[in-house]
């Protein structure tokens, strides 16, 4: 759904590459961490390496829906930073999230769920480092020289569904462009209503995508 929604709204050609662990055998060999809730918890930090440490790249979690033009996000790339992200202040109240996965609180939580990498300034993210560093070192950006290297994106580029207040405006009117079901989304039977009206929007986008394939 995310990939289709990106294509549907983009005004520029897109090159989208899913990160699949079985295709990264020469770059990723660490054992699964007990606190790791997704297969891409750590592999996301291989993006600069996959890019040859050149140019810019966007990483985003797959539990999102795009409701606007992703090229507007690309226009926010800023060479004074090594990385840009939405800098949430997310302190979870729950201890469990989707499918019984443990909810782990830590500073900068969800910052790494949507990242604009300035790849030439992320050379510390070697495969060796990504395979050996702790989760906190990776997700809290300890591989940078300091927080001054992290630029801030507007909240509309990573709206946390059922964590932040429901949006009061559409994407066209300045509301969220990327909806992020970080607690689990309506594609799970047990969470079909997660987000209320936003869940209905997800199902509407799904139905539109299915009609395109008919």
Secondary structure, 3 states (H helix, E strand, C coil): CHHHHHHHHCCCCCCCCCCCHHHCCCCCCCCCCCCCCCCCCCHHHHHHHHCCCCCEEEEECCCEEECCCCHHHHCCCCCCCCEEECCCCCCCCCCECHHHCECCCCCCCCHHHEEEEEHHHCCCCCHHHHHHCCHHHHHCCCCCCCHHHEEECCHHHCEECCCCCCCCCCCCCCCCCEEECCCCCCCCHHHCCCCCHHHHHHHHHHHHHHHHHC
